[in-house]
């Protein structure tokens, strides 16, 4: 939706001086919000916002302010249950916009630090006024937020690069936490660990189908066109099929090298569900030329993460440049992130024979997504002015998926992973897609070993040279090294 920045001023620090420090940080976030900029100074704090207009196009500019001018908010993300919250405050609060983010103002006045417990969405936001400050990040960390201490005070921004050179050390604002100056960071969400409630395949499939359908419908909320990144794999195909059922017209997007198997699979799905499909063939010189920008926006030099970001970069660019018949462009994208973590989609999980150990590993993977797949998704889409939404990581769906007996999350008779997910949505997809083997995400756009061979001189270790190259790009583009916590060193599967 946008980029946000803010500062809690130290005693005696002037807002004017803080704005001079914060302005370059906000400029680093221009790509996240090409549709406008806003600032507000309040008691002891300064908030700033770059807007990607998605909901309430004419009236949803930020910062948002209460009518008495004593409380202000900047938010990056979407509050999917904003209409229900709005109805509950209609008699007590006079709304000034149709923006989903405006509900944060009356909600905070009513719920204070419990505000986040009332929200259904993906978000990172800052609230300030009346000598109060409140910051929060969504449960899984779909939307990013960083912070650090500088000369003016405690600074916050949507991306680490915006704080580089302005703070002593960059830290990641932890997912599922809120912050106040009085109490510091407080955890409000843990990845759930429910006792198995769905212990037979029929019940599990029915429940998963019902909740995911609702999750996809929520994420179609927008006043701009919504599309789907369609790789041809099971996860994105399920999302595309459900989105097509809920919309009169759906655009899908795919990229790959000419011999990519994913391109053909994506065409098959698009034809089956009746989407308007767009694809682009990649050239090797295009990929190499884009690597500096990919590393810059990704804010990581990790080889596995960079590799998986390559197709995201190009498919986001394709979606951003595709003009529809009505003259509009796609600004919201649904994707399939999260399904592998919830349904044991990684090959190494075959080794788990104890259901409790498998459940623990799946919970760990979900909890680590903010620094892996979700970082890749957010940075590559927002670099092109597009918002990525992830139906599989809806809080209710996570709870439902983790309440499925882990014994059901095994391989089917053909040895294929995610058997339960395949069965739950088999009627929506072509049989060849339902039974298709999983490919690594990057394999759809690049051949195995392609990037290493592309960058490596003859006789050198391709993987070593590739990693060195990414680290060189990272160091060259950032004058101040990021703190290790902000670089998200790889801790598990990315694909």
C-alpha positions in Angstrom: 0.0 0.0 0.0 2.8 2.5 0.8 5.9 3.4 2.7 5.9 4.9 6.1 8.5 6.6 8.3 8.5 8.3 11.7 10.5 9.5 14.6 9.9 9.7 18.4 11.8 12.9 19.2 14.4 12.9 22.0 14.0 15.5 24.7 14.8 18.9 23.2 15.0 17.7 19.6 13.2 20.0 17.2 10.6 18.6 14.7 12.1 20.8 12.0 15.5 19.1 12.4 13.9 15.7 12.5 12.1 16.4 9.3 15.4 17.3 7.6 16.7 13.9 8.8 13.6 12.0 7.8 13.2 13.5 4.4 16.0 11.5 2.8 14.7 8.4 4.5 11.2 9.0 3.0 12.8 9.6 -0.4 14.3 6.1 -0.3 10.7 4.8 -0.1 9.3 6.7 -3.2 9.0 3.4 -5.1 6.6 2.1 -2.4 4.3 5.1 -2.8 4.3 6.7 -6.2 0.9 8.4 -5.7 1.6 11.0 -3.1 3.5 12.2 0.1 2.3 13.5 3.4 3.7 14.7 6.7 2.4 15.5 10.2 4.1 16.9 13.3 2.6 16.1 16.7 3.5 16.1 20.3 7.0 14.6 20.5 6.8 12.8 17.1 6.9 13.2 13.4 5.1 10.9 10.9 5.6 10.7 7.1 3.9 8.6 4.4 4.4 7.7 0.7 1.1 6.5 -0.8 0.2 3.7 -3.2 -3.5 4.5 -3.7 -5.6 1.3 -3.5 -8.7 2.0 -1.3 -10.5 5.4 -1.4 -8.4 6.8 -4.3 -9.5 10.4 -4.0 -9.8 10.7 -0.2 -7.4 8.2 1.4 -4.3 10.3 1.6 -2.1 9.9 4.7 -1.3 10.8 7.4 -4.8 10.3 8.7 -5.9 12.6 11.5 -8.8 12.6 14.0 -11.1 15.6 13.7 -9.8 17.2 16.9 -6.3 17.0 15.4 -4.8 15.3 18.4 -4.2 11.8 17.0 -2.5 10.8 13.7 -1.7 7.6 11.9 0.4 6.3 9.0 -0.2 2.8 7.9 1.3 0.4 5.3 -1.0 -2.5 4.4 -4.6 -3.4 4.4 -7.1 -3.8 7.2 -9.5 -6.4 5.8 -12.1 -6.1 8.5 -12.2 -2.3 8.4 -15.9 -2.2 7.4 -16.9 -4.1 10.5 -14.8 -1.9 12.7 -16.2 1.2 11.0 -19.8 0.1 11.7 -19.0 -0.4 15.4 -17.8 3.2 15.7 -20.3 4.9 13.4 -22.3 6.5 16.2 -19.2 7.6 18.2 -16.8 8.7 15.6 -17.2 10.8 12.4 -15.1 9.2 9.7 -13.5 11.6 7.2 -12.5 9.1 4.5 -13.3 5.6 3.2 -9.7 4.5 3.9 -9.4 1.2 5.7 -6.5 2.7 7.7 -8.7 5.4 9.3 -10.3 2.9 11.6 -7.0 2.8 13.6 -7.8 6.2 15.0 -11.1 5.5 16.9 -9.9 1.9 17.6 -6.9 3.1 19.4 -8.9 5.6 21.5 -11.1 2.7 22.5 -8.7 -0.3 22.8 -5.4 1.4 23.4 -2.6 -1.2 23.3 -5.1 -4.0 22.4 -5.7 -2.3 19.1 -3.8 -5.0 17.2 -6.0 -7.7 18.7 -9.0 -6.2 16.8 -7.4 -6.2 13.4 -7.6 -8.7 10.5 -5.0 -7.8 7.9 -1.4 -7.2 7.0 0.1 -3.9 8.3 2.8 -1.9 9.8 1.6 1.4 11.3 2.6 4.3 13.6 0.2 6.3 15.7 1.1 9.5 17.5 -0.5 12.3 19.4 -1.4 13.6 22.9 2.2 12.6 23.9 1.5 9.0 23.0 3.1 6.8 20.5 2.1 3.3 19.3 3.7 1.2 16.6 2.8 -2.3 15.5 3.5 -5.0 12.8 1.1 -7.7 11.6 1.3 -11.2 13.2 3.4 -12.9 10.5 5.4 -9.9 9.3 3.8 -9.6 5.8 4.5 -5.9 5.8 8.0 -4.7 6.8 9.1 -2.3 9.5 12.6 -1.3 10.8 13.8 1.0 13.5 17.0 2.5 15.0 18.3 5.2 17.3 19.7 8.4 15.7 20.5 11.9 16.7 16.9 13.1 16.6 15.4 10.1 18.4 14.0 6.7 17.6 13.4 6.4 13.9 11.1 3.9 12.0 10.8 3.1 8.3 9.3 0.5 6.0 12.7 -0.5 4.6 16.1 -0.8 6.1 17.8 1.2 3.4 15.8 4.3 4.5 17.5 4.2 7.9 21.0 3.5 6.6 23.3 6.4 7.6 20.7 7.9 9.9 20.8 5.5 12.9 23.5 3.8 14.9 22.2 0.3 14.2 19.2 -1.0 12.1 16.9 -3.5 13.7 13.9 -5.3 12.4 10.6 -4.5 14.2 9.5 -8.0 15.2 6.3 -9.5 13.7 3.4 -10.0 16.0 4.6 -7.2 18.3 3.5 -3.7 19.2 5.7 -0.9 20.7 5.1 2.0 23.1 7.9 4.1 24.7 6.6 3.2 28.1 6.5 -0.6 27.8 8.9 -1.3 24.9 8.1 -4.2 22.6 5.2 -6.5 23.5 4.4 -9.7 21.8 0.7 -10.1 21.0 0.8 -13.1 18.5 2.5 -16.5 18.4 2.1 -18.9 15.5 -0.6 -21.2 16.9 -0.1 -24.7 18.0 -3.7 -26.1 18.3 -4.5 -29.6 19.1 -5.6 -31.6 16.0 -9.3 -30.8 15.3 -9.4 -32.1 11.7 -8.4 -35.8 11.8 -10.1 -37.2 8.7 -9.4 -36.1 5.1 -13.0 -35.2 4.2 -13.5 -32.8 7.2 -10.1 -31.3 6.7 -10.6 -30.6 3.0 -14.0 -29.1 3.6 -12.7 -26.8 6.3 -9.6 -25.7 4.4 -11.7 -25.0 1.3 -14.2 -22.9 3.2 -11.6 -20.8 5.0 -9.3 -20.3 2.0 -12.3 -19.2 -0.2 -13.1 -16.5 2.4 -9.4 -15.5 2.7 -9.2 -15.0 -1.1 -12.4 -12.9 -1.2 -11.1 -10.6 1.5 -8.0 -10.0 -0.5 -9.9 -8.8 -3.5 -10.8 -5.6 -1.5 -9.5 -2.8 -3.7 -10.6 0.2 -5.8 -8.0 -0.8 -8.4 -7.5 -4.0 -10.5 -6.4 -7.1 -8.7 -4.4 -9.9 -10.4 -2.6 -13.1 -9.5 1.0 -14.2 -10.0 0.5 -17.6 -11.7 3.6 -19.8 -11.8 1.7 -22.9 -12.8 2.5 -24.6 -9.5 -0.2 -25.9 -7.2 -0.3 -23.0 -4.7 -0.6 -20.1 -7.1 -3.0 -22.1 -9.3 -5.4 -22.7 -6.3 -5.3 -19.0 -5.5 -6.0 -18.0 -9.1 -8.9 -20.5 -9.4 -10.5 -19.2 -6.2 -10.0 -15.6 -7.3 -11.5 -16.3 -10.7 -14.7 -17.7 -9.0 -15.1 -14.4 -7.1 -14.5 -12.0 -9.9 -16.0 -11.2 -13.3 -12.6 -10.8 -14.8 -9.1 -11.9 -13.6 -5.7 -11.1 -15.0 -2.9 -13.6 -14.3 0.9 -13.1 -14.9 3.8 -15.4 -15.6 7.5 -15.1 -16.6 10.2 -17.5 -17.5 13.0 -18.5 -19.9 11.7 -19.9 -23.2 12.1 -23.5 -22.1 10.6 -23.0 -18.6 8.1 -25.7 -17.8 6.2 -23.3 -15.6 5.1 -21.2 -18.5 3.3 -24.0 -20.2 1.6 -25.0 -16.9 0.5 -21.4 -16.2 -1.1 -21.2 -19.7 -2.9 -24.5 -18.9 -4.3 -23.1 -15.7 -5.2 -19.7 -17.2 -7.1 -21.4 -20.0 -8.9 -23.7 -17.6 -10.1 -21.0 -15.2 -10.7 -18.4 -17.9 -8.3 -15.7 -16.8 -6.8 -13.1 -19.1 -3.2 -14.3 -19.1 0.0 -12.3 -19.6 3.5 -13.7 -19.9 6.9 -12.5 -20.9 10.0 -14.5 -22.0 13.2 -13.6 -20.2 16.7 -13.3 -21.7 19.8 -14.1 -19.8 21.2 -10.6 -20.4 18.0 -9.1 -18.9 18.5 -11.1 -15.8 22.1 -10.1 -15.2 21.4 -6.5 -15.9 18.6 -6.5 -13.3 20.6 -8.1 -10.5 22.0 -4.8 -9.0 18.4 -3.5 -8.7 17.1 -6.8 -7.3 19.8 -6.9 -4.6 19.2 -3.2 -3.8 15.4 -3.6 -3.3 15.7 -7.0 -1.7 18.1 -5.7 1.0 19.9 -9.0 1.1 22.9 -10.7 -0.6 21.9 -14.2 0.4 22.3 -16.3 -2.7 19.1 -18.4 -2.3 17.0 -15.4 -1.6 18.4 -13.4 -4.6 17.8 -16.4 -6.9 14.2 -16.7 -5.8 13.7 -13.0 -6.2 14.6 -13.0 -9.9 11.2 -14.3 -11.2 9.4 -12.1 -8.7 11.1 -9.0 -10.0 10.2 -9.6 -13.6 6.6 -10.8 -13.0 6.0 -7.7 -10.9 7.4 -5.5 -13.6 5.2 -7.3 -16.1 2.1 -6.7 -14.0 3.0 -3.1 -13.4 3.4 -2.3 -17.1 0.3 -4.2 -18.3 -2.4 -1.7 -19.3 -5.9 -3.2 -19.3 -8.7 -2.4 -21.8 -10.2 0.2 -19.4 -6.8 2.1 -19.2 -6.0 1.0 -15.7 -3.0 -0.9 -14.4 -2.8 -3.7 -11.9 -1.8 -2.5 -8.4 -2.7 -5.5 -6.2 -1.4 -9.1 -6.7 -2.4 -12.3 -4.9 0.3 -15.0 -4.5 0.7 -18.5 -3.1 3.3 -17.9 -0.4 2.8 -19.9 2.8 1.3 -23.1 1.4 4.6 -25.0 1.5 5.1 -24.1 5.1 1.6 -25.0 6.2 1.3 -28.3 4.2 4.8 -29.7 4.3 5.7 -28.8 0.7 9.4 -29.0 1.1 11.2 -32.2 0.1 13.4 -32.4 3.2 10.2 -32.8 5.3 9.9 -36.3 4.0 12.3 -37.3 6.7 9.9 -36.4 9.5 8.2 -39.5 10.9 7.0 -38.0 14.2 3.8 -35.9 13.8 4.7 -33.6 16.7 8.2 -32.9 15.2 6.6 -32.2 11.8 4.1 -29.8 13.4 6.9 -28.0 15.3 8.9 -27.6 12.1 6.0 -26.2 10.1 5.3 -23.7 12.9 9.0 -22.7 12.8 8.8 -22.2 9.0 5.7 -20.0 9.2 7.4 -17.9 11.9 10.5 -17.4 9.8 8.6 -16.3 6.6 9.0 -12.6 7.3 12.7 -12.8 6.6 12.5 -15.1 3.6 9.6 -15.5 1.1 7.7 -12.5 2.5 10.7 -10.2 2.3 11.2 -11.3 -1.3 7.5 -10.7 -2.1 7.2 -7.3 -0.5 10.4 -5.9 -1.9 10.0 -7.1 -5.4 6.3 -6.0 -5.7 6.7 -2.7 -4.0 9.8 -1.9 -6.1 7.3 -1.7 -9.0 4.4 0.0 -7.1 2.4 -3.1 -6.6 1.0 -4.6 -3.3 1.3 -8.3 -2.8 -1.3 -10.2 -0.8 -1.0 -13.7 0.6 -4.3 -15.7 1.2 -2.6 -18.7 2.6 -1.2 -16.6 5.5 -4.6 -15.3 6.6 -4.6 -15.7 10.4 -7.8 -17.8 10.4 -6.4 -20.0 7.7 -3.1 -20.5 9.5 -5.0 -21.6 12.6 -7.2 -24.0 10.5 -4.2 -25.5 8.6 -2.2 -26.1 11.8 -5.3 -27.7 13.4 -5.2 -30.4 10.8 -3.7 -33.7 12.0 -0.1 -33.7 10.8 -0.5 -37.3 9.7 -2.7 -36.0 6.9 0.1 -33.8 5.6 1.9 -36.6 4.0 2.7 -37.6 0.4 0.0 -39.2 -1.7 0.2 -42.6 -3.4 2.3 -41.0 -6.2 4.8 -39.6 -3.8 3.6 -36.0 -4.3 3.8 -33.5 -1.5 0.8 -31.4 -0.2 -1.6 -34.3 -0.8 -4.3 -32.7 1.3 -4.2 -29.4 -0.6 -4.3 -31.3 -3.9 -7.4 -33.2 -2.8 -9.2 -30.1 -1.4 -9.0 -28.2 -4.7 -8.8 -31.0 -7.3 -12.2 -30.0 -8.8 -11.0 -26.5 -9.7 -7.9 -27.4 -11.6 -6.8 -29.6 -14.6 -5.6 -33.0 -13.5 -2.2 -32.5 -14.8 -1.8 -29.5 -12.5 -3.2 -31.2 -9.5 -0.7 -34.1 -10.0 2.2 -31.9 -11.1 5.5 -32.3 -9.2 6.8 -29.3 -7.2 9.6 -27.3 -8.8 11.8 -24.8 -7.0 10.3 -21.4 -7.4 13.4 -19.9 -9.2 13.5 -22.9 -11.6 10.5 -21.5 -13.4 12.5 -18.5 -14.5 16.0 -19.8 -14.5 17.5 -23.2 -15.3 19.2 -25.1 -12.4 22.6 -23.5 -11.8 21.9 -20.9 -14.4 22.8 -17.8 -12.4 26.0 -19.4 -11.0 27.2 -20.3 -14.5 26.2 -16.9 -15.9 28.4 -15.1 -13.3 31.3 -17.6 -13.0 34.5 -17.6 -15.0 35.5 -21.0 -16.3 36.9 -23.4 -13.7 35.7 -21.5 -10.6 33.1 -22.6 -8.2 29.8 -21.3 -9.6 28.0 -21.0 -6.2 31.0 -19.3 -4.5 31.4 -16.8 -7.3 27.6 -16.1 -7.3 27.5 -15.4 -3.6 30.6 -13.2 -3.8 28.9 -11.2 -6.6 25.8 -10.6 -4.6 27.8 -9.5 -1.6 29.7 -7.1 -3.8 26.5 -5.6 -5.2 25.2 -5.3 -1.7 28.3 -3.6 -0.3 28.6 -1.3 -3.3 25.0 0.1 -2.9 24.9 0.6 0.8 27.4 2.8 2.5 26.4 1.8 6.0 26.3 -2.0 6.6 23.0 -3.3 7.9 22.9 -4.9 11.3 22.8 -8.8 11.0 19.2 -8.8 12.2 18.2 -6.6 9.3 19.9 -8.7 6.7 17.9 -11.8 7.3 20.6 -14.5 6.9 19.0 -17.6 5.5 17.6 -19.9 8.1 15.6 -22.5 6.1 14.2 -23.2 2.7 13.3 -20.3 0.5 11.7 -22.2 -2.4 
